[in-house]
Amino acid sequence: MMIAISFEICSFLFIFLASCFYFSKERVESKENKIYTIIVFCTFFALIVEFLCVSSSFENLSTNSLYIYIISRLMLISIFWWGAFFLVYFYNITLGENKKFPKGIFILYLLIITVVLLLAPLDFYYDGEMAFSYGLAVNLLYIISGVELILDVIFIAKKFKSIDKKKAIPLVSLIVLMTLSIIIRTIFPGINLIATSFALVVFVMYFTIENPDVKMLEQVSIAKENAEKANHAKTDFLSNMSHEIRTPLNAIVGFSESLKEDKLPDSAKEKVNDIIMASNNLLEIVNGILDISKIEANKLEIINKEYDIKLMLDELVALTQARIGDKGLDFRVNIDKSIPRILYGDSSRLKQIYLNILTNAVKYTKEGFIEFTVSTVIKENVCRLIVSVEDSGIGIKNENIDKIFSKFERLDVEKQQTIEGTGLGLAITKKLVDLMHGKIVVQSVYGSGSKFTVSIDQRIIAVDPPKQKETILSDSKLINAEGARLLIVDDNELNIKVAITLLKKYNFNIDSCTSGGLCLEKINKGEQYDMILLDDMMPKLSGKETLERLKQIKGFNTPVIALTANAISGMKEEYLGLGFDDYLAKPIEKLELERVIRQFLNKKNSNSTNTTLKNNISSIVNTKIIEISSDTASKKILIVNDDKEITNKLEKIFITNDYSVITLNSGVSAIENVIDNKYDLMIISNKLQDIDAIEFMENVNSIEGFNIPVVLLKSKKDKVDKETILKQGFSAYLNNEADEETIINIIEKILNK
């Protein structure tokens, strides 16, 4: 008897601790968990009744007959109920998804069998050592339990292929434990382990039911997936909106820019300027909405590179003066002359921050002044740019200062109905300042004006600008692409007219077509072009699909530029990743267009240079290197490589380790660049398209004053002899598959010699 009582106590504690763990956690509302909860309570009930049975005194059956009768009947009922709900559990996990559970029939079944077990004859036996019950009630329970167990097996067998196999473990455990219990009961009739077996099965079931934590993670995952779908739908909408708005804007801006260069009366030119300004305002709103979408999707990126702060500030002043126009405002500009010229940061985002604040000052100042002040605090190699914009405008109430950085927030709307804008500018500005780890402070007196101050740290590259030869043509009319064939592919004929209007002054031989299919037809017929401007969002065959098929044409190597109104966040990177050589957004910006043309011309010229390089390279290499007196904040490395992926990898490694990086994809351009710029180290690819690395080395060594260490960049497959490399003048060689630590060790070893 003591052994049986010990089993009962251990089982009770075991199931109690397991239940505490289960009920203390947040549970998922599911049928499986609800049925499991009922089974847990049935197990507790069975353990309590079994304990009472085991601990009862059977010495005087006549005296204790009522007590023994009640607990024995309860024992039978607890076993029946446990088995019934166990059957429901397996019905649910196998058939319940497709078949409705008959609750009414089940409740009737419980009531009928419970009454039968209460009324059926039940006898007791006690020989002084062992006691147990027998009779019709016990025999009925055995039959019912056996039938339920068989049904459990049938349910599992029927759906075994489709359900999770671990769901069968509790049933297997029950069969094994009940078999052992019967064997033990046969050998030791006084030991009853049925409820103990139930407790062990319930414990096993816990690990096979839907885990609440996992389910909640699934729910979070589903919610995240739904949010991503919604965000994707919003992105698609914004992309389409951008396309639909930018397409007509492209025509308006393009034709207006063309009209400006025609001989028009002053009054007409003024109207053209107004059209362009209105178009730019609309484009600013579109860009603002797209920027907000980038912020909400956490896709707004800061792309750092070297830039000339003076050029950026001059452009800001010019843009602000143009916005002021005829308002008669006194625009005061105070720029610290000691600002280091070449800084490292995201100049385009920095310009966006300052321009948003200046634009707001112009909008909300009817008379008086706007003061643009730029000062610096320099510590070691970091320049803290402190830019303030003060105006004598309408000002901001103290209680509204915190609201101005909220999306779509416009204060005193009743008084500002004539002022254009969406209230996005300052919200975007705040996010950009935060992304650049800067600070923005607002001071204002309502009715008297406001002052916005932004401080952002930028790394110093050089105090003075490098002395460069005047090789870049600033006047677009001097760009001459005469003889070059260009194909424009766009389903919108108006866009084709705009592109032709903008490109005709560069003397291209222009061809056009209105679909990807016609483009493929021209190329397959043998038409040769020097550049293709390809729209993406076209019916039947998109630009991406057209490019994919163009790449399959044997011998096709024409530069293909994505010319599209799809200007949403990340699209440039996506187009470049798909194999486009460059990207132009609509409306076409004049400077961007000229950048692409120059790049095309350089590529074309460098291709032609390959055949005549030995004849005219002397005009480059006979030039003496200009020593540049600059206060460099970090070592400057020039990477010459036409593999974008490898170049990006190296650039990221060097920037992370505080090196200044310049990248070029042409060996000929690198030779010219070396003459005008002083580098601490050069890395050149072993496989350039326009010039061999050995030939490159021979040429740069011919330049008077050249003493820059050059590292040969190769792949693991390229077999090179170290002695041969050193004889050619290379300082070392570098595998492009090497890890960051290896690359930095090689570079530092060379630079520290």
C-alpha positions in Angstrom: 0.0 0.0 0.0 2.8 2.4 0.9 4.4 1.9 -2.6 1.0 2.7 -4.3 0.6 5.9 -2.1 4.1 7.0 -3.0 3.3 6.6 -6.7 0.2 8.7 -6.3 1.9 11.5 -4.4 4.8 11.7 -6.9 2.4 11.7 -9.8 0.3 14.4 -8.2 3.3 16.7 -7.6 4.6 16.0 -11.1 1.3 16.9 -12.8 0.8 19.9 -10.5 4.2 21.4 -11.4 3.6 20.7 -15.1 0.1 22.3 -14.9 1.5 25.4 -13.1 4.0 25.9 -15.9 1.3 25.4 -18.5 -1.4 27.7 -16.9 1.1 30.4 -16.0 1.9 31.1 -19.7 -0.4 33.0 -22.0 -2.3 30.4 -24.0 -3.5 30.4 -27.5 -7.3 30.2 -28.0 -7.6 26.9 -29.9 -9.7 23.8 -29.7 -6.6 21.7 -29.0 -5.6 23.8 -26.0 -9.2 23.9 -24.6 -9.5 20.1 -24.8 -6.0 19.7 -23.2 -7.1 21.9 -20.3 -10.1 19.7 -19.6 -7.9 16.6 -19.8 -5.6 18.2 -17.2 -8.5 18.7 -14.8 -9.7 15.2 -15.4 -6.2 13.9 -14.5 -6.2 15.8 -11.2 -9.6 14.4 -10.4 -8.5 10.8 -11.2 -5.3 11.2 -9.1 -7.3 12.5 -6.1 -9.9 9.7 -6.3 -7.2 7.0 -6.9 -5.3 8.3 -3.9 -8.4 8.0 -1.7 -9.0 4.5 -3.0 -5.5 3.3 -2.3 -5.4 4.9 1.2 -8.9 3.6 2.2 -9.3 1.0 4.9 -11.0 -2.2 3.5 -10.7 -4.1 6.8 -14.3 -3.7 7.6 -16.2 -3.5 4.4 -19.6 -3.4 6.1 -18.6 -0.4 8.2 -17.0 1.5 5.3 -19.2 0.3 2.5 -20.8 3.6 1.6 -17.5 5.5 1.5 -15.8 2.7 -0.4 -18.8 2.5 -2.8 -18.7 6.2 -3.5 -14.9 6.6 -4.2 -14.9 3.3 -6.3 -17.8 4.7 -8.4 -16.0 8.0 -8.8 -12.8 6.2 -9.8 -14.7 4.4 -12.6 -16.3 7.7 -13.8 -12.9 9.6 -13.7 -11.3 7.0 -15.9 -14.2 7.0 -18.3 -14.3 10.8 -18.5 -10.5 11.0 -19.1 -10.7 8.4 -21.9 -13.7 10.2 -23.5 -12.0 13.6 -23.7 -8.8 11.9 -24.9 -10.9 10.5 -27.7 -12.3 14.0 -28.5 -8.7 15.3 -28.6 -7.7 12.9 -31.3 -11.0 13.5 -33.2 -10.1 17.2 -33.2 -6.5 16.9 -34.4 -7.4 14.4 -37.1 -10.9 15.1 -38.3 -12.0 18.2 -36.6 -10.7 20.6 -39.2 -13.0 19.3 -41.9 -15.8 17.8 -39.9 -17.9 19.5 -37.3 -17.7 17.9 -33.8 -21.1 16.6 -32.6 -21.2 18.3 -29.2 -24.8 17.2 -28.5 -24.2 13.5 -29.1 -21.0 13.6 -27.0 -22.7 15.2 -24.0 -25.5 12.6 -24.3 -22.8 9.9 -24.5 -21.2 11.2 -21.3 -24.4 11.4 -19.4 -25.6 7.9 -20.4 -22.3 6.1 -19.6 -21.9 8.0 -16.4 -25.4 6.9 -15.2 -24.7 3.3 -16.3 -21.4 3.2 -14.3 -23.2 4.6 -11.3 -26.0 2.0 -11.4 -24.3 -1.1 -12.7 -23.5 -3.8 -10.1 -20.1 -3.4 -8.3 -18.5 -5.8 -5.9 -15.4 -5.5 -3.6 -12.8 -8.0 -2.5 -10.4 -7.8 0.4 -8.3 -10.8 1.8 -6.6 -8.8 4.5 -3.7 -7.6 2.3 -5.2 -6.7 -1.1 -8.4 -5.0 -2.1 -10.0 -4.4 -5.5 -13.4 -4.0 -7.1 -15.0 -6.1 -9.8 -18.4 -6.7 -11.4 -20.5 -5.5 -14.3 -19.5 -1.8 -13.9 -15.8 -2.6 -14.1 -16.3 -4.9 -17.1 -18.3 -2.2 -18.9 -15.5 0.3 -18.2 -12.9 -2.0 -19.7 -15.1 -2.5 -22.9 -15.8 1.2 -23.3 -12.2 2.2 -22.7 -11.0 -0.5 -25.2 -13.5 0.8 -27.9 -12.3 4.4 -27.3 -8.7 3.3 -27.6 -9.4 1.5 -30.9 -11.2 4.7 -32.2 -8.1 6.7 -31.2 -5.9 4.4 -33.2 -8.3 4.6 -36.2 -8.4 8.4 -36.2 -4.6 8.6 -36.1 -4.1 5.9 -38.8 -6.6 7.6 -41.1 -4.8 10.9 -41.1 -1.2 9.7 -40.2 0.2 11.0 -43.5 -1.2 14.5 -43.2 -0.8 15.2 -39.5 2.3 16.0 -37.5 3.8 12.7 -36.5 4.5 13.9 -33.0 0.7 14.0 -32.4 0.7 10.2 -32.2 3.2 10.1 -29.3 0.6 10.6 -26.5 -1.5 7.6 -27.9 1.5 5.4 -28.1 2.5 6.4 -24.6 -1.0 5.6 -23.3 -1.0 2.2 -24.8 2.5 1.4 -23.4 1.7 2.8 -19.9 -1.7 1.1 -19.7 -0.2 -2.3 -20.7 2.5 -1.9 -18.0 -0.2 -0.9 -15.5 -2.2 -4.0 -16.3 0.9 -6.2 -16.0 1.8 -4.6 -12.6 -1.8 -4.9 -11.4 -1.8 -8.6 -12.3 1.4 -9.2 -10.4 0.5 -6.8 -7.6 -3.3 -6.5 -7.4 -3.1 -3.8 -4.7 -1.2 -1.4 -6.9 -3.3 0.7 -9.2 -1.4 3.0 -11.6 -4.1 4.0 -14.0 -4.2 7.7 -12.9 -0.4 7.8 -12.7 -0.3 6.6 -16.3 -2.8 9.4 -17.2 -0.5 12.0 -15.5 2.5 10.8 -17.6 0.5 10.9 -20.8 -0.7 14.5 -20.1 2.9 15.5 -19.5 3.9 14.0 -22.8 1.0 15.7 -24.5 2.2 19.1 -23.4 5.2 18.8 -25.7 3.0 17.8 -28.7 0.2 20.4 -28.5 0.5 23.8 -30.2 3.2 25.5 -28.2 1.8 28.9 -27.0 5.1 30.6 -27.5 5.6 29.2 -31.0 2.0 30.0 -31.9 2.3 33.5 -30.7 5.5 33.9 -32.7 3.5 32.5 -35.7 0.8 35.1 -35.1 3.4 37.8 -34.8 5.0 36.5 -38.0 1.6 36.5 -39.8 0.9 40.0 -38.5 4.4 41.0 -39.8 3.7 39.3 -43.1 0.4 41.1 -43.4 2.1 44.4 -42.6 4.7 43.8 -45.2 2.0 42.9 -47.7 0.2 46.2 -46.9 3.5 48.1 -47.1 4.3 46.4 -50.4 0.9 47.4 -51.7 1.5 50.9 -50.5 4.9 50.9 -52.2 3.3 49.6 -55.5 0.7 52.4 -55.2 3.4 55.0 -54.6 5.4 53.6 -57.4 2.5 53.8 -59.8 1.6 57.3 -58.5 5.1 58.4 -59.0 5.1 57.0 -62.5 1.7 58.6 -63.4 2.7 62.1 -62.1 6.3 62.1 -63.3 5.3 61.1 -66.9 3.4 64.3 -67.6 5.9 66.3 -65.5 8.6 65.0 -67.7 7.0 66.5 -70.7 6.3 69.8 -68.9 9.8 70.2 -67.5 11.5 68.9 -70.6 9.7 71.2 -73.1 10.0 74.1 -70.7 13.8 73.7 -70.4 14.0 73.5 -74.2 11.9 76.7 -74.5 14.3 78.6 -72.2 17.1 78.1 -74.7 15.0 79.5 -77.6 14.9 83.2 -78.4 11.7 84.2 -76.6 10.5 87.6 -75.3 11.3 88.4 -71.7 7.6 88.0 -70.7 7.5 84.6 -72.3 10.7 83.5 -70.5 9.2 84.6 -67.2 6.2 82.4 -67.8 8.4 79.5 -68.8 10.3 80.0 -65.5 7.0 80.0 -63.6 6.0 76.7 -65.3 9.3 75.1 -64.3 9.0 76.4 -60.7 5.4 75.1 -60.4 6.6 71.7 -61.8 9.4 71.6 -59.4 7.0 72.3 -56.5 4.8 69.4 -57.6 7.9 67.2 -57.9 9.0 68.3 -54.4 5.6 67.1 -53.0 5.9 63.8 -54.8 9.5 63.3 -53.5 8.3 64.2 -50.0 5.7 61.6 -50.0 8.2 59.0 -51.4 10.7 60.0 -48.7 8.0 59.5 -46.0 7.3 56.0 -47.4 11.1 55.3 -47.2 11.2 56.4 -43.6 8.2 54.3 -42.6 9.7 51.3 -44.4 13.1 52.0 -42.7 14.7 52.1 -46.2 15.9 55.7 -46.0 19.7 55.3 -46.5 22.6 57.6 -45.8 25.2 57.2 -48.5 28.5 58.8 -47.6 31.2 60.0 -50.0 33.6 62.9 -50.5 32.1 66.2 -51.5 33.0 69.9 -51.9 31.1 71.8 -49.2 31.6 75.1 -51.0 29.9 73.9 -54.2 27.0 72.6 -52.2 26.6 75.9 -50.2 26.8 77.9 -53.4 24.1 75.8 -54.9 21.9 76.3 -51.8 22.3 80.1 -52.0 21.4 80.1 -55.7 18.3 77.9 -55.2 17.1 80.1 -52.3 17.6 83.3 -54.2 15.6 81.8 -57.1 12.8 80.9 -54.7 12.8 84.4 -53.1 12.3 85.8 -56.6 10.3 89.0 -56.5 9.4 88.8 -52.8 11.9 91.5 -52.0 13.4 89.7 -49.0 16.8 90.6 -47.7 18.8 87.4 -48.0 21.8 87.5 -45.8 24.6 84.9 -46.2 27.3 84.4 -43.6 29.6 81.5 -44.4 32.7 80.8 -42.4 35.7 80.9 -44.8 37.7 78.5 -42.7 35.4 75.5 -43.4 37.4 72.6 -44.8 36.5 72.2 -48.5 36.4 68.5 -48.9 34.3 66.6 -46.4 33.0 63.0 -46.1 29.2 62.5 -45.7 25.9 62.3 -47.6 25.9 65.7 -49.4 22.6 65.1 -51.1 20.8 64.5 -47.8 22.6 67.3 -46.1 21.6 69.6 -49.0 18.0 68.3 -48.6 18.0 69.2 -44.9 19.3 72.8 -45.4 17.1 73.3 -48.5 13.9 72.2 -46.6 14.6 74.8 -43.8 15.5 77.6 -46.3 12.4 76.8 -48.3 10.2 77.0 -45.2 11.8 80.3 -44.3 10.9 81.7 -47.8 7.4 80.3 -47.6 6.5 81.8 -44.2 8.3 85.2 -44.5 6.3 87.9 -46.4 8.7 90.8 -45.7 12.0 91.4 -43.9 15.0 89.1 -44.0 16.3 85.6 -44.1 19.7 85.0 -42.7 21.7 81.9 -43.7 24.7 81.3 -41.4 27.3 78.5 -41.6 30.0 78.1 -39.0 32.1 75.2 -37.8 33.8 73.6 -34.8 36.8 71.5 -35.7 38.1 68.7 -33.5 40.9 66.5 -34.8 39.6 65.2 -38.2 35.9 66.0 -37.5 34.1 69.1 -38.7 30.9 70.0 -36.9 28.8 72.0 -39.4 26.5 74.4 -37.5 24.0 75.8 -40.0 21.3 78.3 -38.9 18.4 79.8 -40.8 16.8 82.8 -39.2 13.8 84.7 -40.6 11.5 87.6 -39.8 8.4 85.5 -40.7 5.2 84.6 -38.9 6.9 82.6 -36.2 5.7 79.6 -34.2 3.7 79.4 -31.0 5.6 77.8 -28.1 3.1 75.0 -27.7 3.4 74.2 -31.4 7.1 73.9 -31.7 7.1 70.1 -31.0 4.4 69.6 -33.5 6.2 71.0 -36.5 8.2 67.8 -37.0 5.1 65.7 -37.4 3.9 64.4 -40.7 1.3 66.5 -42.6 1.3 69.0 -39.7 0.6 72.6 -40.8 0.0 75.2 -38.1 -2.4 78.1 -38.3 -3.9 76.7 -41.5 -6.6 79.4 -41.6 -3.9 82.1 -41.9 -1.8 80.1 -44.4 -4.2 78.8 -47.0 -2.3 80.6 -49.7 1.0 78.9 -48.8 1.8 75.8 -50.8 3.1 72.6 -49.1 2.0 69.3 -47.4 3.7 69.7 -44.1 6.2 66.9 -44.9 9.4 68.9 -45.3 10.3 69.3 -41.6 9.2 65.8 -40.7 11.7 64.4 -43.3 14.3 66.9 -42.1 14.1 65.7 -38.5 14.4 62.1 -39.6 17.4 62.8 -41.8 19.1 64.8 -39.0 18.5 61.9 -36.6 19.9 59.4 -39.1 23.0 61.5 -39.5 23.4 61.6 -35.7 22.9 65.4 -35.6 20.7 67.8 -33.7 18.1 70.4 -34.7 17.0 73.2 -32.4 14.1 75.6 -33.0 13.8 79.1 -31.5 10.8 81.2 -32.3 8.8 84.2 -31.2 5.2 84.1 -32.6 4.7 86.9 -35.0 8.3 87.9 -35.1 10.2 85.1 -36.8 12.0 81.8 -36.2 15.5 80.4 -36.1 16.4 76.8 -37.0 19.9 75.5 -36.1 21.2 72.2 -37.3 24.5 70.7 -36.2 25.9 67.6 -38.0 29.4 66.1 -37.8 31.3 65.4 -41.0 34.7 63.8 -41.5 37.4 66.1 -43.0 39.1 64.8 -46.1 41.0 68.0 -47.2 41.2 71.6 -46.0 41.7 72.9 -49.6 40.3 71.5 -52.8 42.7 69.4 -55.0 44.1 71.3 -58.0 42.6 69.6 -61.0 43.0 70.2 -64.7 40.1 71.8 -66.4 39.0 68.7 -68.3 35.3 68.6 -67.3 33.2 70.6 -69.6 30.8 72.8 -67.6 28.9 74.1 -70.6 26.4 71.5 -71.9 26.7 72.9 -75.4 30.3 71.8 -75.5 29.3 68.1 -75.1 29.4 66.7 -78.6 28.3 63.1 -79.2 28.3 63.6 -83.0 28.4 60.2 -84.8 27.0 58.3 -81.8 23.8 56.4 -82.3 21.2 56.4 -79.6 18.0 54.4 -79.3 15.1 55.6 -77.1 12.5 52.9 -76.1 9.3 54.2 -74.5 5.7 53.3 -75.0 4.7 57.0 -74.5 5.4 58.9 -77.7 5.3 62.2 -75.8 8.2 61.0 -73.6 10.2 60.1 -76.7 9.6 63.7 -78.0 10.8 65.1 -74.7 14.0 62.9 -74.8 14.7 63.9 -78.4 14.2 67.6 -77.6 16.7 67.4 -74.7 19.2 65.2 -76.5 19.3 66.9 -79.9 21.7 69.6 -78.9 24.3 67.0 -78.1 24.3 65.9 -81.8 23.3 62.3 -81.3 22.0 60.3 -84.2 18.7 59.4 -82.5 16.4 56.4 -83.3 13.3 55.4 -81.3 10.6 52.7 -80.9 7.5 52.3 -78.7 7.9 48.8 -77.3 10.5 46.2 -76.0 9.5 43.9 -78.8 10.4 46.5 -81.5 13.7 47.2 -79.7 14.6 43.5 -79.8 13.6 43.4 -83.5 16.0 46.3 -84.3 18.9 44.6 -82.5 18.2 41.2 -84.0 18.3 42.9 -87.5 21.8 44.0 -86.8 21.2 47.7 -85.9 24.2 49.0 -83.9 23.8 51.6 -81.2 26.2 53.3 -78.8 23.6 53.7 -76.0 20.0 52.7 -75.4 17.6 54.6 -73.1 15.0 52.0 -72.0 11.8 52.7 -70.2 10.7 50.0 -67.7 7.0 50.3 -67.2 5.8 49.3 -70.7 2.9 46.9 -71.6 3.5 43.3 -72.8 7.3 43.5 -72.4 8.7 45.6 -69.6 12.1 47.2 -69.7 13.5 44.6 -67.3 12.3 41.7 -69.5 13.6 43.5 -72.6 17.0 43.9 -71.1 17.1 40.2 -70.1 16.4 39.2 -73.7 18.9 41.7 -75.0 21.6 40.1 -72.8 20.8 36.8 -74.5 21.7 38.1 -77.9 25.2 37.0 -78.9 27.6 39.9 -79.1 25.3 42.5 -77.5 27.3 44.9 -75.3 25.6 48.2 -75.8 25.2 50.3 -72.6 21.5 50.3 -71.5 20.2 53.1 -69.3 17.0 52.8 -67.4 15.0 55.9 -68.2 11.9 55.6 -66.0 9.3 57.4 -63.9 9.6 54.6 -61.4 11.7 56.7 -58.9 10.7 55.2 -55.6 13.2 54.3 -52.9 15.8 51.7 -53.9 14.8 51.6 -57.6 18.2 52.8 -58.8 20.0 50.0 -56.9 17.4 47.5 -58.2 17.9 48.6 -61.8 21.7 48.5 -61.6 21.5 45.1 -59.9 19.4 43.8 -62.9 22.1 44.7 -65.3 21.3 48.2 -66.4 24.4 50.3 -66.9 22.9 53.5 -65.3 19.6 55.1 -64.3 17.8 58.3 -65.1 14.5 59.3 -63.4 11.8 61.3 -65.0 11.5 64.2 -65.2 15.0 64.1 -66.7 17.4 66.4 -64.8 19.8 68.2 -67.0 22.9 67.6 -64.9 22.1 63.9 -64.5 21.6 63.5 -68.2 24.9 65.2 -68.9 26.6 63.0 -66.3 25.3 59.9 -68.1 26.3 61.2 -71.5 29.8 62.1 -70.3 30.1 58.6 -68.8 29.0 57.2 -72.2 31.4 59.3 -74.1 34.2 58.3 -71.7 33.4 54.7 -72.2 33.3 55.1 -75.9 36.5 57.1 -75.9 38.2 54.6 -73.7 37.2 51.8 -76.0 38.7 53.6 -79.0 41.7 54.4 -76.9 42.5 50.7 -76.6 43.5 50.6 -80.2 45.5 53.8 -80.2 46.7 53.8 -76.6 50.4 53.4 -77.4 50.3 56.3 -79.8 48.8 58.9 -77.5 49.5 57.7 -73.9 52.7 59.7 -74.0 50.7 62.9 -73.8 49.5 61.7 -70.5 52.5 60.1 -68.9 54.9 62.9 -69.8 53.0 65.2 -67.5 54.6 65.8 -64.1 52.4 64.9 -61.1 51.1 67.9 -59.3 51.9 67.7 -55.6 48.8 68.7 -53.7 49.2 70.5 -50.4 46.2 69.2 -48.5 45.5 68.4 -44.9 44.3 64.9 -45.3 42.3 63.4 -42.5 43.0 59.8 -43.6 44.9 57.8 -46.1 43.5 58.0 -49.7 43.2 54.8 -51.7 42.3 54.6 -55.4 40.5 51.4 -56.5 40.6 50.7 -60.2 38.3 47.8 -61.0 35.3 47.2 -63.3 33.6 44.6 -61.1 31.0 46.5 -59.1 30.5 43.8 -56.5 34.2 43.5 -55.6 34.6 47.3 -55.7 31.7 47.8 -53.3 33.1 45.1 -50.9 36.6 46.8 -50.8 35.1 50.3 -50.5 33.0 49.2 -47.5 36.0 47.6 -45.8 38.3 50.6 -46.3 35.7 53.2 -45.2 34.9 51.2 -42.1 38.6 51.3 -41.3 38.7 55.1 -41.8 40.4 55.2 -45.2 39.3 57.7 -47.9 38.3 55.8 -51.1 38.0 56.8 -54.7 36.8 54.2 -57.3 37.3 54.1 -61.1 36.4 51.4 -63.6 38.8 52.5 -66.3 42.6 52.1 -66.3 43.0 55.0 -68.8 40.9 57.3 -66.6 43.0 56.2 -63.6 46.3 57.3 -65.4 44.8 60.7 -65.9 43.4 60.8 -62.4 46.8 60.0 -60.9 48.4 63.0 -62.5 45.9 65.4 -60.8 45.5 63.7 -57.4 47.9 62.5 -54.8 47.0 59.0 -53.4 48.7 57.0 -50.7 48.0 53.7 -52.4 46.4 52.3 -55.6 44.7 48.9 -56.1 44.3 47.9 -59.7 42.4 44.8 -61.1 44.3 42.2 -63.0 41.5 42.1 -65.5 40.4 45.5 -66.8 38.6 45.8 -70.1 40.5 48.8 -71.5 44.1 48.2 -70.4 46.2 45.3 -69.1 47.5 45.7 -65.5 51.1 45.2 -66.5 50.7 47.8 -69.3 49.1 50.2 -66.8 52.1 49.8 -64.5 54.5 50.4 -67.3 52.7 53.7 -68.2 52.3 55.1 -64.6 56.0 54.3 -63.9 56.8 56.5 -66.9 55.1 59.5 -65.2 57.7 61.9 -63.6 57.4 61.9 -59.8 55.2 58.7 -59.6 55.9 56.9 -56.3 52.6 55.5 -55.2 52.5 51.9 -54.0 50.3 49.8 -56.4 48.6 46.6 -55.3 47.5 44.0 -57.9 44.0 42.8 -57.4 43.4 39.2 -58.6 41.1 36.2 -58.0 42.2 33.0 -56.4 41.9 31.3 -59.9 44.5 33.7 -61.4 48.0 32.2 -61.0 50.7 34.9 -60.5 54.3 34.7 -59.6 55.2 36.9 -56.6 58.7 37.7 -58.0 57.3 38.7 -61.4 54.8 41.0 -59.7 57.5 42.7 -57.7 59.7 43.1 -60.8 56.8 44.8 -62.6 56.7 47.4 -59.8 53.7 46.2 -57.8 54.1 46.4 -54.1 52.0 43.3 -53.4 49.1 41.4 -54.7 45.6 40.9 -53.1 43.0 38.2 -53.6 39.6 39.7 -54.1 38.0 36.9 -52.1 40.2 37.7 -49.0 38.5 38.6 -45.7 38.6 42.0 -44.1 41.4 41.3 -41.6 43.7 39.9 -44.4 43.0 42.9 -46.7 43.6 45.5 -44.0 46.8 43.7 -42.8 48.3 43.8 -46.3 47.3 47.5 -46.8 48.6 48.6 -43.4 51.9 46.7 -44.0 52.5 48.6 -47.2 51.4 52.1 -45.9 53.5 51.7 -42.7 56.8 50.9 -44.6 
